[in-house]
Amino acid sequence: MKILIVDDEEGIRAVLREYAEFEGSEADEAADGMEAVQMCRAEKYDAVLMDVMMPRLDGFSAVKEIRKFSQVPVIMLSARSEEYDKLFGFELGSDDYVTKPFSPKEVMARVHAVIKRAAAASAPAPAPHERYEFEGLVVDVDGRTVFVDGEKAELTPKEYELLFYFVQNRGVALSRERLLNKVWGYDFYGDDRTVDTHVKMLRGSLKEYRKFIVTLRGLGYKFEA
């Protein structure tokens, strides 16, 4: 973990840096907001501890500038405890607000918390559950189950794969060669009859919903629903 400590009081920077390094983190220091913005442009930090009242450029203004190019978690440090200051800091994009005097141990705990929240927020959303319904036919790809009018259909492994490929490519004309390549694999040396046989079996398992698998004369099949 690498953090930037921004405060015009050298003693406060030293104490926070000592705690950060004691926990095994790297820490850089900046004495004012202007320097902090420049360092955030040049380096990638996991979190920034930002004092509010500083010369040259105050902490609020520094956060406003940093937010133009970075979403690094920022914790404001201030001797002012007014609610207005806290709300203003949050509106600018800070992640937390600590009032002086503070416990360095508490500050580091808050650093870990905002980094954890930032990581969770930036994590990719889980893929939606892949489930399809076509009238009375329910195809649950993730659950690897198929229901025909409420009854679970017992398909062979290859029938499942064939049906899943059909519904994932519904409306697309699929040649027998493409089905062989995608469902059986490129190293499968079968012929058109392999596909036709499995389609026939699959249609039998789907009962009246066999109508969704349309034969394309001279080419292959298409799933239409």
C-alpha positions in Angstrom: 0.0 0.0 0.0 1.3 3.5 -0.9 -0.2 6.6 0.6 0.4 10.3 0.4 0.3 12.4 3.6 -0.5 16.0 3.0 -0.2 18.5 5.9 1.7 21.8 6.5 2.7 20.6 10.0 5.8 18.5 9.7 5.1 16.8 13.1 1.8 15.4 12.0 3.3 14.1 8.7 6.0 12.4 10.7 3.7 10.7 13.1 1.3 9.4 10.3 4.3 8.3 8.2 5.7 6.4 11.1 2.4 4.5 11.6 2.1 3.8 7.9 5.6 2.4 7.6 5.1 0.4 10.8 2.3 -1.4 9.1 4.4 -2.1 6.1 3.1 0.7 3.8 5.0 3.2 1.7 4.4 6.9 2.5 5.2 10.1 0.7 4.8 13.6 2.1 3.5 16.9 0.7 3.5 20.2 2.6 0.7 21.9 0.8 -2.2 21.3 -1.7 -0.2 22.4 -4.7 2.5 19.9 -4.1 -0.1 17.2 -3.4 -1.8 17.7 -6.8 1.6 17.5 -8.6 2.6 14.3 -6.7 -0.8 12.7 -7.5 -0.2 13.4 -11.2 3.2 11.8 -11.1 2.6 8.9 -8.8 -0.2 6.3 -8.2 -1.3 6.2 -4.6 -3.7 3.8 -2.9 -5.0 6.6 -0.6 -4.4 10.3 0.3 -4.5 11.9 3.7 -5.3 15.6 3.1 -5.2 18.4 5.6 -7.8 21.2 5.0 -6.0 24.4 6.1 -2.8 24.7 4.2 -0.8 27.5 2.4 -0.7 28.0 -1.4 -3.6 25.6 -2.0 -6.0 24.4 0.7 -7.1 20.8 1.0 -10.6 21.3 -0.5 -9.2 22.9 -3.6 -6.6 20.2 -3.9 -9.2 17.5 -3.8 -11.2 19.3 -6.4 -8.2 19.3 -8.7 -7.2 15.7 -8.0 -10.7 14.6 -8.8 -10.3 15.9 -12.4 -7.9 13.1 -13.1 -8.0 10.5 -10.3 -10.4 8.7 -8.1 -7.9 7.8 -5.4 -9.5 7.5 -2.0 -9.0 10.8 0.0 -9.4 11.2 3.8 -9.7 14.9 4.9 -7.9 15.9 8.1 -9.1 19.0 9.8 -9.2 20.9 13.1 -12.7 22.1 12.1 -15.5 19.8 13.1 -18.4 21.8 11.6 -20.9 19.8 9.7 -20.7 22.2 6.8 -17.0 21.5 6.3 -17.6 17.7 6.3 -20.5 18.0 3.8 -18.4 20.3 1.6 -15.6 17.8 1.6 -17.8 14.9 0.7 -19.4 17.0 -2.1 -16.0 17.6 -3.6 -15.3 13.8 -3.7 -13.5 13.0 -0.4 -14.2 9.6 1.1 -13.9 10.3 4.8 -13.3 13.1 7.2 -11.2 13.0 10.4 -11.2 15.8 13.0 -8.0 16.8 14.8 -6.7 15.8 17.3 -6.9 12.2 16.1 -5.4 8.9 16.8 -2.9 7.8 14.1 -4.0 4.2 14.7 -7.6 5.2 13.9 -6.6 7.2 10.8 -4.8 4.1 9.4 -7.8 2.0 10.1 -9.9 4.4 8.1 -7.3 4.3 5.3 -7.7 0.5 5.1 -11.5 0.9 5.1 -11.7 3.4 2.3 -9.2 1.4 0.2 -11.4 -1.7 0.7 -14.5 0.2 -0.3 -12.8 1.6 -3.4 -11.7 -1.8 -4.5 -15.2 -3.2 -4.0 -16.7 -0.4 -6.0 -14.3 -0.8 -8.9 -14.7 -4.6 -9.1 -16.5 -5.8 -12.1 -20.2 -6.6 -11.6 -21.0 -10.3 -11.6 -22.3 -11.5 -14.9 -26.1 -11.7 -15.0 -27.6 -15.2 -14.5 -27.9 -16.7 -18.0 -31.5 -18.0 -18.1 -33.9 -18.0 -21.1 -37.7 -18.6 -21.3 -39.5 -19.4 -24.5 -43.1 -20.0 -23.8 -43.1 -23.2 -21.7 -39.4 -23.9 -22.4 -37.0 -22.7 -19.7 -33.2 -23.0 -20.4 -31.0 -22.2 -17.5 -27.4 -22.2 -18.8 -25.7 -21.4 -15.5 -27.7 -24.0 -13.6 -27.4 -26.4 -16.5 -31.1 -27.3 -16.4 -33.9 -27.4 -18.9 -37.6 -27.4 -18.1 -40.4 -28.3 -20.5 -43.8 -27.1 -19.2 -42.5 -27.2 -15.6 -40.9 -30.6 -15.9 -37.2 -31.0 -15.8 -35.9 -32.5 -19.0 -33.2 -35.1 -18.8 -30.7 -34.4 -21.6 -27.4 -36.0 -22.5 -24.3 -33.8 -22.0 -24.1 -33.1 -25.7 -27.8 -32.2 -26.0 -27.3 -29.6 -23.2 -24.4 -28.1 -25.0 -26.2 -28.1 -28.3 -29.3 -26.5 -26.9 -27.3 -23.9 -25.0 -25.4 -23.0 -28.2 -28.7 -22.7 -30.1 -30.3 -20.3 -27.5 -27.2 -18.2 -27.2 -27.2 -17.8 -31.0 -31.0 -17.6 -31.5 -32.0 -16.1 -34.8 -28.6 -16.9 -36.3 -28.3 -19.4 -39.2 -25.9 -22.1 -38.0 -24.3 -24.4 -40.5 -23.6 -28.1 -39.5 -19.9 -27.4 -39.8 -20.1 -24.5 -37.4 -22.1 -26.6 -34.9 -19.5 -29.4 -35.2 -16.7 -26.9 -34.5 -18.4 -25.0 -31.6 -20.2 -27.8 -29.8 -18.0 -30.8 -30.6 -14.7 -29.0 -30.9 -12.3 -28.4 -33.8 -10.6 -31.7 -33.2 -13.8 -33.6 -33.8 -13.8 -35.4 -37.1 -17.5 -36.1 -37.5 -19.9 -35.5 -40.3 -23.2 -33.9 -40.9 -25.1 -36.9 -39.6 -23.6 -36.4 -36.1 -25.3 -33.0 -35.9 -28.5 -34.3 -37.4 -28.7 -37.2 -35.0 -28.3 -35.0 -32.0 -30.7 -32.5 -33.2 -33.3 -35.2 -33.7 -32.6 -36.4 -30.1 -32.9 -32.9 -28.7 -36.1 -32.2 -30.5 -37.6 -35.3 -29.0 -36.6 -34.1 -25.5 -38.1 -30.7 -26.1 -41.5 -32.2 -27.1 -43.8 -29.5 -28.6 -41.0 -26.9 -28.3 -39.1 -28.8 -31.0 -40.7 -26.2 -33.2 -38.1 -23.7 -32.1 -35.3 -25.6 -33.9 -35.9 -24.8 -37.6 -34.1 -26.8 -40.3 -32.4 -24.7 -43.0 -32.4 -26.9 -46.1 -28.8 -27.4 -47.4 -27.2 -25.4 -44.6 -28.1 -26.4 -41.0 -30.4 -25.1 -38.3 -31.7 -21.9 -36.6 -33.3 -21.5 -33.2 -36.3 -19.2 -33.7 -38.6 -18.3 -30.8 
